Amino acid sequence: MQAQADLDGADAQGRAAVSRVPWRRILVVAGLILSVLLFATSLTAYLVDQALHRDLVLTWYDLNVYNDAGLITRQLPSILYTWQLKAGVQFTYTPFAAIVFAGGSLLPFAVLRWLMTVAGRAAIPAAVWLTLGAMGRRGAGRRDEVWLGAPLEPGWPRAHPVIVFASARSRLAR
C-alpha cells in the first residue's frame, strides 16, 4: 500500500513537471525568429529593389528639391511656395525648414549628400536608443542593443522600422 502511494506521488510530480511549459522561453525564441524573418524579408526586398531598379534607387530626388528650395530661399524667397521643380513637385515645408535648407544649399552637393547619409545612419541608432528608453531599458544592455542592432540595417532609409521593432522585441522578451 505504501509503495502504491509513493508511486502515485511520483507520478503526480512527473505530470506536473511535464505540464509546466516554459512559455517565457518559447516567446523569446519566437520573438527572435520573427525578428530574423523580418530582417531577412527587409534585406531581400532591398536587394531585389536594387537589382530591378538600378537607375532609380538612389537618385537624391528629394535632396534636389530641398537644395533647390534652399537656393530659392536665399535668392528669391517670394516665389518659394509657388515654384515647382516639375509639375506637382514643389516645396511644402515650413519657413523654418526653408531656412535650414538655405544653409544646406551653401554646401557643395557632394558634401550635402555625404552629410545626409551620415545623418541618416546616425538616426537609426538614435531611434533604437529612444525606443528602448521609452520601454524602460537602461544601462549596458540598452547600449549593446543599439550598437549591435543598428548596423544591420541594409538600406538607407528603408528598413529602420524593422530594426527598431526587432531590437525592441528582442529586448522586451528578455
SEKE-997356 format. One line per field, with one value per atom (N, C-alpha, C): residue number from 1; atom name; x, y, z. Coordinates in steps of 0.05 Angstrom, whole numbers, plus 5000, padded with zeros to 4 digits. Layout:
N
num (NUM	...)
atomo (CA	...)
u (X	...)
v (Y	...)
w (Z	...)
***
This chain:
174
num (1	1	1	2	2	2	3	3	3	4	4	4	5	5	5	6	6	6	7	7	7	8	8	8	9	9	9	10	10	10	11	11	11	12	12	12	13	13	13	14	14	14	15	15	15	16	16	16	17	17	17	18	18	18	19	19	19	20	20	20	21	21	21	22	22	22	23	23	23	24	24	24	25	25	25	26	26	26	27	27	27	28	28	28	29	29	29	30	30	30	31	31	31	32	32	32	33	33	33	34	34	34	35	35	35	36	36	36	37	37	37	38	38	38	39	39	39	40	40	40	41	41	41	42	42	42	43	43	43	44	44	44	45	45	45	46	46	46	47	47	47	48	48	48	49	49	49	50	50	50	51	51	51	52	52	52	53	53	53	54	54	54	55	55	55	56	56	56	57	57	57	58	58	58	59	59	59	60	60	60	61	61	61	62	62	62	63	63	63	64	64	64	65	65	65	66	66	66	67	67	67	68	68	68	69	69	69	70	70	70	71	71	71	72	72	72	73	73	73	74	74	74	75	75	75	76	76	76	77	77	77	78	78	78	79	79	79	80	80	80	81	81	81	82	82	82	83	83	83	84	84	84	85	85	85	86	86	86	87	87	87	88	88	88	89	89	89	90	90	90	91	91	91	92	92	92	93	93	93	94	94	94	95	95	95	96	96	96	97	97	97	98	98	98	99	99	99	100	100	100	101	101	101	102	102	102	103	103	103	104	104	104	105	105	105	106	106	106	107	107	107	108	108	108	109	109	109	110	110	110	111	111	111	112	112	112	113	113	113	114	114	114	115	115	115	116	116	116	117	117	117	118	118	118	119	119	119	120	120	120	121	121	121	122	122	122	123	123	123	124	124	124	125	125	125	126	126	126	127	127	127	128	128	128	129	129	129	130	130	130	131	131	131	132	132	132	133	133	133	134	134	134	135	135	135	136	136	136	137	137	137	138	138	138	139	139	139	140	140	140	141	141	141	142	142	142	143	143	143	144	144	144	145	145	145	146	146	146	147	147	147	148	148	148	149	149	149	150	150	150	151	151	151	152	152	152	153	153	153	154	154	154	155	155	155	156	156	156	157	157	157	158	158	158	159	159	159	160	160	160	161	161	161	162	162	162	163	163	163	164	164	164	165	165	165	166	166	166	167	167	167	168	168	168	169	169	169	170	170	170	171	171	171	172	172	172	173	173	173	174	174	174)
atomo (N	CA	C	N	CA	C	N	CA	C	N	CA	C	N	CA	C	N	CA	C	N	CA	C	N	CA	C	N	CA	C	N	CA	C	N	CA	C	N	CA	C	N	CA	C	N	CA	C	N	CA	C	N	CA	C	N	CA	C	N	CA	C	N	CA	C	N	CA	C	N	CA	C	N	CA	C	N	CA	C	N	CA	C	N	CA	C	N	CA	C	N	CA	C	N	CA	C	N	CA	C	N	CA	C	N	CA	C	N	CA	C	N	CA	C	N	CA	C	N	CA	C	N	CA	C	N	CA	C	N	CA	C	N	CA	C	N	CA	C	N	CA	C	N	CA	C	N	CA	C	N	CA	C	N	CA	C	N	CA	C	N	CA	C	N	CA	C	N	CA	C	N	CA	C	N	CA	C	N	CA	C	N	CA	C	N	CA	C	N	CA	C	N	CA	C	N	CA	C	N	CA	C	N	CA	C	N	CA	C	N	CA	C	N	CA	C	N	CA	C	N	CA	C	N	CA	C	N	CA	C	N	CA	C	N	CA	C	N	CA	C	N	CA	C	N	CA	C	N	CA	C	N	CA	C	N	CA	C	N	CA	C	N	CA	C	N	CA	C	N	CA	C	N	CA	C	N	CA	C	N	CA	C	N	CA	C	N	CA	C	N	CA	C	N	CA	C	N	CA	C	N	CA	C	N	CA	C	N	CA	C	N	CA	C	N	CA	C	N	CA	C	N	CA	C	N	CA	C	N	CA	C	N	CA	C	N	CA	C	N	CA	C	N	CA	C	N	CA	C	N	CA	C	N	CA	C	N	CA	C	N	CA	C	N	CA	C	N	CA	C	N	CA	C	N	CA	C	N	CA	C	N	CA	C	N	CA	C	N	CA	C	N	CA	C	N	CA	C	N	CA	C	N	CA	C	N	CA	C	N	CA	C	N	CA	C	N	CA	C	N	CA	C	N	CA	C	N	CA	C	N	CA	C	N	CA	C	N	CA	C	N	CA	C	N	CA	C	N	CA	C	N	CA	C	N	CA	C	N	CA	C	N	CA	C	N	CA	C	N	CA	C	N	CA	C	N	CA	C	N	CA	C	N	CA	C	N	CA	C	N	CA	C	N	CA	C	N	CA	C	N	CA	C	N	CA	C	N	CA	C	N	CA	C	N	CA	C	N	CA	C	N	CA	C	N	CA	C	N	CA	C	N	CA	C	N	CA	C	N	CA	C	N	CA	C	N	CA	C	N	CA	C	N	CA	C	N	CA	C	N	CA	C	N	CA	C	N	CA	C	N	CA	C	N	CA	C	N	CA	C	N	CA	C	N	CA	C	N	CA	C	N	CA	C	N	CA	C	N	CA	C	N	CA	C	N	CA	C)
u (5016	5000	5017	5038	5056	5071	5078	5092	5074	5048	5029	5026	5025	5023	5047	5071	5096	5096	5087	5086	5066	5043	5023	5034	5048	5060	5082	5098	5119	5107	5085	5072	5059	5048	5036	5057	5080	5101	5112	5114	5123	5104	5078	5058	5058	5063	5064	5088	5110	5134	5130	5116	5111	5092	5072	5051	5061	5082	5093	5110	5098	5112	5127	5152	5168	5159	5136	5125	5144	5158	5176	5197	5209	5230	5218	5195	5182	5177	5167	5162	5187	5209	5234	5244	5243	5253	5235	5209	5190	5195	5201	5207	5232	5252	5278	5275	5260	5255	5240	5219	5204	5222	5240	5258	5276	5287	5305	5290	5265	5249	5243	5236	5230	5255	5278	5303	5309	5306	5312	5293	5268	5249	5257	5264	5272	5297	5317	5342	5336	5319	5312	5298	5279	5264	5283	5302	5321	5339	5349	5367	5352	5327	5311	5306	5300	5295	5321	5344	5369	5374	5368	5373	5354	5329	5309	5309	5317	5315	5342	5363	5390	5391	5377	5379	5360	5342	5323	5326	5343	5344	5352	5375	5384	5391	5371	5375	5377	5373	5374	5353	5331	5310	5300	5293	5283	5304	5329	5350	5353	5349	5349	5327	5304	5281	5289	5300	5307	5329	5349	5371	5362	5345	5335	5318	5302	5286	5304	5326	5345	5357	5364	5374	5354	5329	5307	5303	5304	5301	5322	5346	5367	5366	5356	5358	5331	5309	5283	5261	5260	5242	5212	5205	5177	5164	5179	5168	5171	5180	5186	5162	5138	5115	5099	5108	5095	5114	5139	5159	5153	5158	5155	5180	5191	5213	5203	5181	5166	5137	5120	5091	5083	5072	5063	5085	5109	5131	5141	5133	5141	5148	5157	5166	5141	5138	5114	5120	5146	5153	5150	5155	5151	5174	5169	5191	5216	5213	5237	5254	5240	5254	5268	5255	5267	5293	5294	5319	5341	5333	5353	5363	5345	5353	5370	5365	5381	5410	5413	5440	5453	5437	5448	5455	5442	5448	5474	5486	5513	5535	5529	5549	5549	5572	5573	5554	5542	5522	5534	5559	5571	5575	5582	5585	5557	5537	5510	5499	5506	5497	5511	5536	5550	5539	5534	5522	5495	5478	5452	5455	5475	5479	5488	5506	5515	5493	5477	5454	5434	5429	5410	5420	5446	5458	5457	5461	5461	5432	5413	5385	5376	5388	5379	5385	5411	5416	5402	5398	5383	5354	5342	5314	5313	5332	5333	5337	5355	5361	5336	5323	5299	5276	5273	5252	5257	5282	5288	5285	5293	5290	5261	5244	5215	5203	5216	5207	5218	5234	5245	5272	5284	5311	5332	5350	5372	5398	5420	5446	5459	5478	5495	5479	5458	5442	5429	5420	5409	5430	5453	5475	5484	5487	5495	5475	5450	5429	5430	5435	5436	5459	5483	5506	5507	5492	5491	5469	5447	5424	5425	5435	5433	5450	5474	5489	5477	5458	5446	5427	5420	5401	5413	5399	5412	5410	5389	5386	5376	5388	5381	5359	5336	5326	5305	5304	5282	5276	5295	5289	5291	5296	5300	5276	5250	5229	5230	5240	5243	5264	5286	5308	5298	5284	5274	5255	5237	5219	5234	5253	5268	5284	5297	5312	5294	5272	5254	5242	5234	5222	5242	5266	5285	5292	5293	5300	5276	5252	5228	5224	5232	5228	5247	5268	5287	5278)
v (4976	5000	5025	5025	5048	5051	5029	5030	5042	5036	5047	5077	5086	5114	5129	5118	5131	5132	5112	5112	5133	5135	5155	5184	5188	5215	5222	5203	5207	5213	5198	5202	5230	5239	5266	5287	5284	5303	5303	5280	5278	5292	5288	5301	5331	5340	5369	5382	5367	5378	5378	5358	5358	5379	5385	5404	5433	5438	5465	5471	5487	5494	5519	5520	5545	5566	5579	5598	5622	5630	5653	5647	5623	5615	5612	5601	5597	5625	5644	5670	5685	5681	5693	5682	5656	5643	5651	5652	5660	5689	5707	5735	5738	5723	5724	5713	5691	5680	5701	5713	5734	5757	5765	5787	5780	5756	5747	5746	5736	5734	5762	5780	5808	5820	5816	5827	5815	5788	5775	5784	5788	5799	5827	5843	5871	5871	5855	5853	5843	5823	5812	5833	5847	5867	5889	5897	5917	5908	5884	5873	5870	5861	5858	5885	5905	5932	5943	5938	5947	5934	5908	5894	5903	5907	5914	5943	5960	5989	6003	5993	6004	6034	6044	6072	6090	6078	6094	6092	6076	6070	6094	6106	6128	6151	6167	6189	6216	6216	6240	6260	6251	6268	6288	6277	6295	6315	6306	6325	6347	6341	6362	6382	6373	6391	6409	6397	6413	6433	6424	6441	6464	6458	6480	6499	6489	6506	6523	6513	6529	6551	6545	6566	6588	6580	6599	6616	6603	6617	6639	6633	6653	6675	6668	6687	6701	6687	6698	6685	6691	6677	6681	6702	6707	6686	6671	6650	6622	6619	6593	6574	6584	6566	6565	6579	6577	6563	6562	6548	6519	6507	6478	6467	6446	6432	6419	6405	6394	6399	6393	6397	6380	6393	6379	6374	6381	6377	6405	6412	6438	6436	6457	6458	6461	6443	6444	6446	6450	6451	6479	6481	6507	6526	6552	6571	6565	6554	6546	6526	6506	6486	6499	6519	6533	6546	6556	6569	6548	6525	6503	6494	6491	6483	6505	6530	6551	6548	6541	6536	6512	6491	6467	6473	6492	6498	6513	6522	6534	6514	6489	6467	6456	6446	6432	6407	6400	6379	6352	6346	6321	6321	6343	6344	6341	6354	6352	6323	6309	6280	6264	6268	6254	6261	6286	6295	6282	6281	6268	6238	6225	6196	6192	6208	6205	6211	6232	6238	6215	6203	6181	6157	6151	6129	6135	6159	6166	6165	6169	6169	6141	6121	6093	6085	6087	6080	6099	6124	6142	6133	6124	6114	6089	6071	6047	6054	6073	6082	6094	6111	6124	6104	6085	6065	6048	6038	6022	6038	6063	6080	6084	6087	6090	6065	6042	6017	6011	6030	6027	6013	6008	5995	6015	6008	6025	6009	6023	6011	5998	5980	5969	5952	5939	5923	5940	5964	5982	5992	5999	6008	5986	5962	5940	5934	5935	5930	5951	5976	5997	5992	5986	5983	5956	5936	5911	5911	5924	5923	5943	5967	5989	5984	5973	5969	5948	5933	5912	5923	5948	5960	5959	5945	5941	5965	5980	6001	6027	6049	6074	6086	6094	6090	6069	6050	6031	6014	6002	5981	5989	6014	6021	6015	6017	6009	5980	5963	5934	5930	5945	5942	5952	5974	5985	5964	5953	5933	5908	5899	5875	5879	5902	5908	5911	5925	5928	5902	5886	5860	5841	5840	5822	5831	5857	5866	5863	5867	5864	5835	5817	5788	5778	5792	5782	5787)
w (5000	5000	5000	5016	5018	4991	4978	4953	4931	4932	4913	4918	4943	4949	4940	4944	4934	4904	4890	4861	4851	4863	4855	4859	4881	4887	4867	4859	4839	4812	4806	4780	4778	4800	4800	4797	4809	4806	4778	4766	4738	4719	4723	4706	4710	4734	4739	4725	4725	4712	4682	4671	4642	4634	4651	4644	4646	4660	4661	4636	4619	4594	4598	4589	4593	4572	4577	4559	4554	4574	4571	4550	4552	4534	4505	4503	4477	4464	4480	4469	4461	4476	4469	4443	4440	4415	4392	4396	4375	4367	4386	4380	4365	4372	4357	4329	4326	4299	4282	4294	4279	4271	4289	4284	4260	4261	4239	4213	4213	4189	4178	4195	4186	4174	4187	4176	4149	4147	4122	4100	4106	4087	4078	4097	4090	4073	4080	4064	4036	4034	4008	3991	4002	3987	3978	3995	3988	3965	3967	3946	3919	3920	3896	3884	3900	3891	3878	3890	3879	3851	3849	3824	3802	3808	3788	3780	3797	3792	3796	3783	3787	3782	3763	3756	3772	3788	3802	3832	3842	3871	3888	3882	3898	3879	3873	3854	3869	3895	3911	3902	3892	3882	3903	3927	3948	3956	3958	3965	3945	3919	3899	3903	3911	3917	3940	3962	3985	3978	3963	3956	3939	3919	3902	3918	3937	3954	3971	3980	3996	3979	3954	3936	3932	3927	3923	3948	3971	3997	3999	3991	3994	3973	3949	3927	3920	3922	3914	3931	3957	3975	3969	3954	3949	3931	3916	3899	3910	3935	3946	3945	3952	3953	3927	3907	3880	3860	3867	3850	3848	3825	3821	3807	3818	3805	3779	3781	3759	3765	3747	3752	3776	3796	3820	3841	3836	3855	3864	3889	3899	3929	3940	3968	3985	4005	4022	4051	4058	4086	4098	4124	4138	4130	4136	4131	4147	4171	4186	4171	4160	4144	4120	4108	4085	4094	4118	4128	4131	4142	4145	4118	4098	4071	4058	4064	4053	4063	4088	4098	4084	4080	4066	4037	4024	3996	3993	4015	4014	4010	4016	4014	3986	3977	3951	3953	3930	3931	3939	3932	3941	3971	3983	4012	4025	4014	4024	4023	4002	4001	4023	4027	4049	4076	4080	4105	4110	4090	4092	4098	4086	4091	4119	4129	4157	4176	4171	4188	4188	4165	4164	4179	4177	4192	4222	4230	4259	4270	4253	4262	4269	4258	4263	4292	4301	4329	4348	4340	4358	4361	4340	4342	4359	4356	4373	4402	4407	4435	4448	4434	4445	4449	4430	4433	4457	4461	4484	4510	4509	4533	4540	4520	4525	4537	4531	4542	4569	4580	4607	4608	4586	4586	4593	4610	4618	4619	4619	4624	4600	4605	4584	4564	4573	4554	4532	4540	4520	4501	4512	4495	4475	4486	4469	4447	4453	4433	4411	4418	4398	4379	4390	4372	4358	4368	4354	4333	4339	4321	4299	4304	4285	4259	4261	4236	4217	4226	4210	4188	4191	4172	4144	4125	4099	4080	4081	4061	4074	4067	4078	4062	4072	4099	4101	4084	4081	4105	4118	4137	4166	4172	4201	4218	4209	4227	4235	4216	4222	4243	4241	4261	4288	4288	4314	4326	4310	4321	4331	4315	4322	4348	4350	4374	4398	4395	4417	4425	4406	4412	4426	4416	4428	4457	4462	4489	4507	4497	4513	4522	4506	4512	4533	4539	4559	4587)
***
